[in-house]
Amino acid sequence: MKERYKLLLLVAFFLVAYYVPWNHEVIRQAGLEAFMMLREYAREHVLTCLIPAFFIAGAIAVFVSQASVIKYFGAQANKFLSYSVASVSGTILAVCSCTVLPLFAGIYSRGAGIGPATAFLYSGPAINVLAIVFTARVLGWQLGLARAIGAIAFAAIIGLCMHFIFRKEDQQRQAGQMHLPEDEDTGRSLLQNGLYMLVLVFILIFAAFAKPAQDAAALWQAIFQFKWFVTAGLLIVLGFMLKSWFERQELGEWVQSTWGFMKQIFPLLFAGVLFAGFFLGRPGETALIPERFIADLVGGNSLQANVIAALASALMYFATLTEVPILQGLLGSGMGQGPALTMLLAGPALSLPNLIVIGSVMGWKKTGTFAGLIVVLSTITGMVYGAFIV
């Protein structure tokens, strides 16, 4: 960090401490909510979601051939293949808008085109089979089906739009990667590398598997009940692979790469969680902006209601599956069906912490465009849906 940024950060902290009226009851409650959200995030997401995701990102950066990433996800890759894979990746990865960030940073830094990378960035948290089933059971099959169709379509549309808008920059970035040295022969087969990555992904899936509703299918209940036994078994398999297939130097590079992603993402992510907690609070808790204020603004199916729903959900942080009970409460308070779908399509993929980190990875211009596309598409889809579903 440059010295002037350090100075600005210190000045900002001083001004907050000096001018914010912390003796006011609402401000104190909002400050408490900020740290309570940070604690909740640390307890429920860091060890089980983010740490495995960081190790996967580090593995992608070190062990996945850059030529392979460029071949299948680069600017010149087969569009049907790259966007198809990126758009349905969320059916496998049950991650939230923050957990997907290290994975996105890994494939983007490895040479993935802006289109497939952002399609993956949206679909990772948005297309979650368990969340979609949960939505259908709690909020009705119409919202569940609309969410599933909209999320898959959004991933492809957003990725293609990002590719078209930034195609020149992507081509220049691609040209700078064309003269990289050939990857060294590691002595491992493609099958071994694939199994290693698959085990890492399965560790993330099972460790992050959220507790299903009491009336959920028996399969989901069984997976949750035995997830730590499966995770422990996968860790044993991973240990065998690391000992048998990898050199000590390679493992050191993997750890260094993982630590690099952590240093880049963790500080910004935690800062974003604090800000989100201060202004919006946790579900059911009062912060600077109370939930009832949002509920009052998203009643009916007007353009204003859908835009506010999209913007509010783009800033709020939704942990995996928590968007459903939140919307259940808002619907009970008078929210329209259209704004509900708008929040289901925009909320899981965006949050204030998420946007801060994305900006540091691919720049604020691309981040603003990505967020704007989600807000606009979610608003239009919600209005169309609300016009037909009363």
N, C-alpha and C positions, 0 to 999 in steps of 0.2 A: 504494500500500500504506500502510495506517495505521501511525503511528509505533509503536504498541504491538505490532503484528505484526512489525515490523522488529526490535524489541527481543527478542521471543520467539524469532525466528529466530537472532539472534546468540547468545542464551543456549543454544539447542539445539545450535548448532555448537560452542560452548565445552564443553558437557557431554559431547558425543560425543568431542571431542578429549581431554578430561581423563580420562574414566572408561573408555572402550573400551580393552581390553588389546591394543593394536596389535602388541605384541611376540609375541603368541601366533601360532603358525604358521597355524592355521585362520582366525583373524581377518585376518591379513595376506593369505592366499589369497582370502578373501571380498572384501576391499577391492580387491585386484587385479582380481578378476572383475567388480566393479562398474564400474571404469573401462575394462576391456577390452570389456564389453558396450556401454558408452557410445561407445567408439571404433568398434566394429563397427556400431552403429546410425547414427552420424554418417557413416561411409563408405558404407554400403549403402542408407540410406533417406532421409537428409536432402535431398540434391541431386536424386535421381531420383524420390522419392515425395512428401516433405513440401512442398518448395518449389513444385512444380506444384499441389499440393492447396491450399496457401495462396493462390496466385494465383487459383485457381478460386473459393475462398471469398470472396476480395475482389471478384471479378467478380460473384458472386451478390449480394453486399451492395450493390453500386453500380449495376450495369446491369440486373439482373433486377427487373422490376416487382414491388413488394411486393403489389400487388393480385392479380397472377397466382399468386404463391406461396400467398396466403391462399385464392384460389379453388380451387386444385387440391390443396393440402396442409393447409389450415386446419382448424379444429375442425368447421366446417360443410360441408366439402367432401364430394363424392361418395365414400363409403367404399370402394366396389368399385374405383373408378379410383385413388384415392390409395394404398390399401394394395397393390393389384396392382403399381403402378409401383415403390413403395418396396420391396416384398418380393423383386423380381427384379433390383434394381439391381446386386447383386453379380455378376451374370453378365457385366456390362460392366466394372465397376471391380475390377481385381485388386489390392486394397489390403489392408493389414494393419489391426489394431485401432487403431493410432495414426495412420496416414495418413488414415483416414476421418474423424478428428476435425475438421479444419478444414472439411470439406464439411458435416458435421453442424452445426457451429456456424454456418455460413453460412446454411443453409436455416432453422434454428431461429430465428436472430436476425431473419430476414426475415419471420417470421410463420407458419411451418409448425406445425401442431398437434403435440402431444406424441406422439400415436399414430403418424402417418406418419413423423415425424422419428426416433423410436426404431426403427421398422421398418427404415428406411434405415440407421440406425446399426448394427443387427445384421446386416443382409443384406450390407452393403458388404464386410466381410472374410470373412463366413461362406459366401456363395454365390459361389464362385470356380470357374469351369468347369475351368480347368487343375488347380487343387488337387483337385477332385473326381475328375477323370480319373486324376490321379497317385495318389490314395488307392485307387482301384479297382485300378490296376495293381500297386501295391506291397503293399497290405494286403488285397486281395481285393475282388471285385465286390460282395459283400454289404455290407461297410462303406461302399464308395463310394456305392452306391445308397441306403443308409440315411442317409448324411450328406446327400445331395442332397435327399431328401424331407424329412428333419427340418429342415434349414436353412431351406428355403422356408416350411414350415409354421410354424416358430418365429418367423420375421420377422413374419408376419401375426398370430399369436396374441399375441406380446409387444406389438406395436403396439396391438392392440385392447384388451388388458388395461391398458396404460398410459393409453389414452384413457378407459376406463371408470373407473379409479381416480382419475385427476386431471381428470375432465371439468369440474368446477366451476371449478377454477383455469384450465383451458384456455379456458373460456367467458369468464371475466373478462379474461384476457389478450387474447382475440379482440376483446372489446368495446373495449378500449383502443386497438385498431388500426383501428377502423371509421371514425374521423374524420380520417384522415391526408390531407394535401393531395394533389391529383392529381399524377401523375408528369408531368414536363415532357417536351415533344416534343423528342427528341434529333436528329431528322432521319434516323434509321436505321430501316429496315424490320424487321419481326419476323423475316423470313428472315435478314437480316444479323446480328441479335443471336443468332439460333439457330446460325448457322454459326460465329460467333465462339466461343460456348460449346462447340460441338462440337469445334472445333480444340483448345481448351484441354483438354477431356476426353481426346481422342486423344493429346495430348502426354503426359498423365499415364499413360495406358494403356501406351504404347510405352516410355516412359522407365523405368517401373516393372516392365516385363515380366521375370519371373524366369527364370533358366536352367532349362530343362526337363531331365528325366532323359534319359540317353543312349538309352533305348529308347522315348522319347516319340514321338508322331506326327510325321511329316515337316513338317506345317504349323507346329507349335509350334517345331520346330527352325529353320525358315526365318524365322519372325517374330523369334526371338531373334537370329539371325545378322544380320538387316538392320534391327534396331530403331533403331539410332542414325542410319542413313541416313534412315529414315522420320521420326524425331524431328527431324532437321535440316531436312528438307523442310517439316514442319509449322511449325517455328519461322520459316522464311522466309515461309510463307503468313500466319502470325500477324503478323509484322512489316508485311507489306503491308496487312493489315486495320487495324492500329493507326494506320498513317500515313494511310490513305485514309478511314477511317470515323469516327475519334474526334478530338475536340478535345483540346488540350493540358491543359485544366482537368480533363476527364474522366479522362485518364490519371493525372493527379496524385491525383485522388480514389481511383482504383483502387489505386495504390501505397500511399496512406495507409491504406486499408481493409485491404489485405494485411498491412501492418506492424502494424496493430492486432491482427489475429488472431495474428500471430507473437508479439507481446509477451504476449498472454494465454496462449498454449498452450505455447510452447517451454520456458519455465522449469519449469513443472510437469511437462511430458513428460520432460525430461532428469532431473529429480529422481526421477521414478518409475522410469526406466530404471536409475539408480544403485541404488535400493533393491532392485529386482528382481534386478539382477546380484549384489548383496551377499548376498541370502538364498538365491537359487535358482541363480545362475550361468548360464553359457551351456551349450547342449547338449553333453554329454560332458565338461564341466569341473566341478570340485568347488568348491562355495561353502559357505556356512554350513549349508544343508540339502542333503545329498547326494542325487543322483537315486535311488540304490539304496534310500534310506529311503522315498521315494515309491513306488517299484516294489513294495516289500514290503507296502505298505498297500493297494494296488489289485489284488491278486490275487483271482481268483474273481469272483463277481457279486453279492456281498452289498450290502445297503443302505449299509453303512459304506464299502465299496470305491468305490461310485458317488458317494457324497457327497464323499469325499476327492478323487476324481478331478475332480469338478466344481469344488471349492474350490481345488485346486491349480492347475488350468488357468485359473481366473479370475484368479489372481495372476501366473502365469508369462507371459512375453512370447514369442509365436510370430511370427516373421517369416513372410511369405507362403511357403507350401510346406514350411517347416521342421518343422511339426507332424507330417508324415508320417514322416520318418526318426526323429524322437524317439519316436513311438509304436511304430515298428518295433522299436526297441531295448527299449522297455518291455514289448511283447508277448513278445519273446524272453526277458525276465526274469521272466515269469509273470503279466503283466497279463491280466485277463479281457477278453473281447470286449465286454461291456457297458460297463465303465469306459472302454475304448478309444473307443467311440462317444460316451460322455459327454464325453470330452476333445475330440473332434473337433467337437462341437456348441458347447461352452462356450469352448474355448481361443482360436480365432481371433477371436472377437468381444469377448473381455475380456482385460484385463491390468492390472497395478497402475498403470502409467503412464496407460493409457486411463481407468481409473476416477477417478484424481485430476483429470484434465482435464475429464471429463464432469461431475464434481461442481461445478467452477467455472463451467460453462456453464448447467446446468439445476437446480442445487441438489442437496444431498446426499440429501434425502428421495427425490427422483425417481431419483437414481443408485442408491441402495440398493435401491429397488423393481425397477429395470431389471435390476440384477445378480442380485437374488434370484429373479426370474422365470426368468432363464437357468439359474441353478444348479438350481432345482427341476425345470424342464422337462427339462433335460439328464439329471438323475438318474433321473427316471421313465422317460424314453425309453431310457436305457442299461440299466436293469433289465429292461424289457420285451424289449428286443433280446437281452440276454444270456440270458434265459430260453428263447428259441427257438433261438439260435445257439450251439452248443457248440464 
